[in-house]
Amino acid sequence: MFDDIRKNKRKSIFIVFGFVLIITLILYYICMAFDLSAPLAITIALAFSILASWASYYNSDKIILSVSHARPATVEENKKIINILDGLMISSGLSHKPRLYIVDDKQPNAFATGRNPEHAIICVTTGLLEKLEYYELEGVIAHELAHIKNYDILLSAVVTVMVGFIVMLSDIFTRSLFFGGGRDRDNDNKGNGILMLIGLIFLILAPILGKLMQMAVSRRREFLADSTAVEFTRNPDGLISALRKLDDDPNELKVANKATENMYIVNPFKKNANKKKKASLFSTHPSIEDRIEALQNIR
């Protein structure tokens, strides 16, 4: 587990630098397409990419909570889930209790976010609280605590915000082309032309790169979080039962989007969820059957 934590921290650093590079090239291409000078274009591109990276690191939790329309949990309304979290804090070994948030939605689901265990957040839907029994809820909360302890939350949050930002840039460029934006004058600087070409390639491939990055972050981490959750609860049956209920629920999670889908304990888009034995090539989550089989082997 400690090796995985160290790997996650290193991956987060590499991913941030990778996204800075990609966003810089995309923004550079967009600026050059609007006929800005090369020095001004690279200055704007670097400034925005560094700012986006800083914002995704320090404000990813606020951005994700805002997008999810989450509200803080209260003792008066959410005493059961708060008690479950308090009980799991001892077995998890975490020294800082995550803040608990609620999303008003019928689909039972949950996610964890934050840049580190000291600034972590667990968010659950009202559907989860209404439809799951005590030990099932315990399994889900333990799963999210595992993501926090394993530092999956930083990796997931950074990828979520950065992917959303890249997709937004792609959309801006598409609209600019539609409204006639373009670069008409010749560019004598071959270096600038190469950078523009690379930026264009990243811009076109941005949605695919984002999806691949989410897949790389999510799949293995879900298996590890499941097994770590069982270490916390000593009860694989609770999480197994919860996963089955979450998978069988027909409701769509209205606040989820393509950038945040990898964060949830199960795929929030039921139409895209793969209920076969194996997950599809572009699935952000392993199949529920594979996860249940892995949990049953822990017995």
C-alpha positions in Angstrom: 0.0 0.0 0.0 2.8 2.4 0.9 4.4 1.8 -2.5 1.1 2.6 -4.2 0.8 5.9 -2.2 4.3 6.9 -3.3 3.5 6.0 -6.9 0.3 8.0 -6.8 2.2 11.1 -5.6 4.8 10.7 -8.4 2.1 10.2 -10.9 0.3 13.3 -9.8 3.5 15.4 -10.4 4.0 13.9 -13.9 0.3 14.4 -14.8 0.4 18.0 -13.7 3.4 18.7 -15.8 1.9 16.7 -18.7 -1.3 18.7 -18.6 0.7 22.0 -18.4 2.5 21.0 -21.6 -0.7 19.9 -23.4 -2.7 23.0 -22.4 0.2 25.3 -23.3 0.4 23.8 -26.8 -3.4 24.0 -27.3 -3.6 27.6 -26.1 -0.6 28.5 -28.2 -2.3 27.1 -31.3 -5.5 29.0 -30.5 -3.6 32.3 -30.0 -1.7 31.8 -33.2 -5.0 31.0 -35.0 -6.3 34.4 -33.9 -3.2 36.0 -35.5 -1.3 36.9 -32.3 2.4 37.2 -32.4 4.5 34.2 -31.3 5.9 35.7 -28.1 2.5 37.0 -27.0 0.9 33.6 -27.8 3.4 31.6 -25.8 3.2 34.0 -22.9 -0.6 33.7 -22.8 -0.4 30.0 -23.2 2.1 29.4 -20.4 0.3 31.8 -18.0 -3.1 30.1 -18.5 -1.7 26.6 -18.3 0.2 27.3 -15.1 -2.9 29.1 -13.6 -5.1 26.1 -14.6 -2.7 23.6 -12.9 -2.5 25.7 -9.7 -6.3 26.0 -9.6 -6.8 22.3 -10.2 -4.5 21.4 -7.4 -5.7 23.9 -4.7 -9.3 24.3 -5.7 -10.3 20.9 -7.3 -12.5 20.0 -4.4 -14.4 23.3 -4.5 -14.8 23.0 -8.3 -16.1 19.4 -8.1 -18.5 20.1 -5.2 -19.9 23.1 -7.1 -20.4 21.1 -10.3 -22.0 18.3 -8.2 -24.3 20.7 -6.3 -23.2 19.2 -3.0 -24.1 20.5 0.4 -22.5 19.9 3.8 -24.0 17.0 5.8 -25.6 17.9 9.2 -25.9 15.9 12.4 -29.6 16.5 12.5 -30.3 15.0 9.0 -27.3 12.6 8.5 -26.4 11.2 11.9 -26.2 7.6 10.7 -23.6 8.2 8.0 -21.7 10.5 10.3 -21.5 7.8 12.9 -20.4 5.3 10.3 -17.6 7.7 9.2 -16.5 8.2 12.8 -16.3 4.5 13.5 -14.2 3.9 10.4 -11.7 6.6 11.2 -10.2 4.3 13.8 -9.7 1.3 11.6 -8.5 3.4 8.6 -5.7 4.9 10.6 -6.4 8.4 9.1 -5.6 11.3 11.5 -7.9 13.8 9.8 -11.6 13.2 9.4 -12.9 14.0 5.9 -15.7 16.5 5.5 -19.0 14.9 4.5 -21.2 16.3 1.7 -24.6 15.3 0.3 -25.9 15.4 -3.2 -29.7 15.4 -3.7 -30.1 12.6 -6.3 -32.0 9.4 -6.5 -29.1 7.3 -7.8 -27.1 5.7 -5.0 -23.5 6.7 -5.5 -20.5 8.3 -3.8 -17.1 9.8 -4.4 -14.1 11.2 -2.5 -12.0 14.2 -3.5 -9.4 16.7 -2.2 -5.7 17.2 -2.7 -4.6 15.2 0.4 -6.0 13.4 3.5 -5.9 16.7 5.4 -8.2 18.3 2.9 -10.3 15.4 1.9 -14.1 15.2 1.2 -16.5 12.3 1.0 -19.7 13.0 -1.0 -22.7 10.7 -1.0 -26.1 10.9 -2.7 -29.4 10.9 -0.9 -30.2 7.8 -2.9 -27.3 6.0 -1.3 -28.5 6.9 2.2 -32.1 5.8 1.4 -31.4 2.5 -0.3 -28.5 1.0 1.5 -28.4 -0.8 4.8 -26.0 0.0 7.6 -23.2 -2.5 6.6 -23.6 -1.6 2.9 -23.1 2.1 3.7 -20.1 1.1 5.8 -18.6 -0.7 2.9 -19.1 2.3 0.6 -17.7 4.8 3.1 -14.7 2.5 3.7 -14.1 2.4 0.0 -14.0 6.2 -0.2 -11.7 6.4 2.9 -9.4 3.9 1.1 -9.2 6.3 -1.9 -8.2 9.0 0.6 -5.6 7.0 2.4 -4.1 5.7 -0.9 -3.9 9.3 -2.3 -6.1 8.4 -5.2 -8.1 11.6 -4.5 -5.4 13.9 -5.6 -4.7 12.0 -8.8 -8.5 11.8 -9.6 -9.2 15.4 -8.8 -6.4 16.8 -10.9 -7.3 14.6 -13.8 -11.0 15.5 -13.5 -10.4 19.3 -13.5 -7.7 19.2 -16.2 -9.7 17.0 -18.5 -12.6 19.4 -18.1 -10.4 22.3 -18.9 -9.0 20.7 -22.0 -12.4 19.8 -23.3 -13.5 23.4 -22.7 -10.6 24.6 -24.7 -11.4 22.3 -27.5 -15.0 23.6 -27.5 -13.8 27.2 -27.6 -11.6 26.5 -30.6 -14.4 24.7 -32.4 -16.7 27.7 -31.9 -14.0 30.1 -33.0 -13.6 28.2 -36.3 -17.4 28.1 -36.7 -17.5 31.9 -36.4 -14.7 32.4 -38.9 -11.7 32.7 -36.7 -8.5 31.7 -38.4 -5.0 32.6 -39.3 -4.6 33.9 -42.9 -1.1 35.3 -43.0 1.9 33.2 -43.7 4.2 32.2 -40.9 7.8 32.2 -41.8 8.9 30.7 -38.5 9.0 26.9 -39.0 9.4 26.4 -35.2 6.1 28.2 -34.6 4.5 26.1 -37.3 5.7 22.9 -35.7 4.3 24.0 -32.3 1.0 25.0 -33.9 0.8 21.6 -35.6 1.5 19.8 -32.3 -1.1 22.0 -30.6 -3.7 21.2 -33.3 -3.0 17.5 -32.9 -3.5 17.7 -29.1 -6.6 19.8 -29.6 -8.2 17.2 -31.9 -7.2 14.3 -29.7 -8.0 16.1 -26.4 -11.3 14.1 -25.7 -9.6 10.8 -26.4 -6.5 11.7 -24.3 -8.8 12.7 -21.4 -10.7 9.5 -21.6 -7.5 7.4 -21.7 -6.1 9.3 -18.7 -9.3 8.7 -16.7 -9.1 5.0 -17.5 -5.5 4.8 -16.5 -6.2 6.5 -13.2 -9.5 4.7 -12.3 -9.5 1.0 -13.1 -6.7 -0.4 -10.9 -7.5 2.1 -8.2 -11.0 0.8 -7.8 -9.8 -2.8 -7.1 -7.2 -1.5 -4.6 -9.8 0.7 -2.8 -12.2 -2.3 -2.6 -9.6 -4.5 -1.0 -8.5 -1.7 1.3 -12.1 -1.1 2.4 -12.3 -4.8 3.4 -9.2 -4.3 5.6 -11.1 -1.4 7.3 -14.4 -3.2 7.8 -13.4 -6.9 7.9 -16.7 -7.5 6.1 -16.5 -8.0 2.3 -20.2 -8.9 2.2 -21.3 -5.4 3.0 -19.4 -3.9 0.1 -20.4 -6.8 -2.2 -24.1 -6.2 -1.4 -23.7 -2.5 -1.9 -22.0 -2.9 -5.3 -24.9 -5.1 -6.5 -27.5 -2.6 -5.4 -25.6 0.3 -6.9 -25.2 -1.6 -10.2 -28.9 -2.6 -10.3 -30.3 0.8 -9.6 -31.8 2.3 -12.9 -31.6 6.0 -12.0 -29.2 8.3 -13.8 -27.0 10.7 -11.8 -28.0 14.1 -13.1 -25.1 16.1 -11.8 -22.4 13.8 -13.2 -20.6 14.6 -16.5 -17.8 13.0 -18.6 -15.1 14.8 -16.6 -16.3 13.5 -13.2 -17.6 10.0 -14.0 -14.3 8.4 -13.1 -14.6 9.7 -9.5 -17.7 7.7 -8.5 -17.6 4.3 -6.9 -19.7 3.0 -9.8 -20.3 4.4 -13.3 -23.0 7.1 -12.9 -24.1 6.7 -16.5 -26.2 3.5 -16.5 -26.6 3.5 -20.3 -22.8 3.3 -20.6 -22.2 1.0 -17.7 -20.9 -2.4 -18.8 -22.7 -5.3 -17.0 -20.8 -8.0 -18.8 -18.1 -10.1 -17.2 -15.4 -7.8 -18.6 -15.3 -4.0 -18.8 -15.2 -2.4 -22.3 -12.0 -0.9 -23.6 -13.1 2.7 -22.8 -14.8 2.0 -19.5 -13.6 4.2 -16.6 -14.6 1.5 -14.1 -13.9 -2.3 -14.0 -17.1 -4.3 -14.3 -19.1 -4.9 -11.1 -18.8 -8.7 -11.6 -15.0 -8.5 -11.7 -15.0 -6.4 -8.6 -17.3 -8.7 -6.7 -15.2 -11.7 -7.8 -12.1 -10.0 -6.5 -13.8 -9.3 -3.2 -15.0 -12.9 -2.8 -11.4 -14.1 -3.3 -10.4 -12.1 -0.2 -12.5 -14.4 2.1 
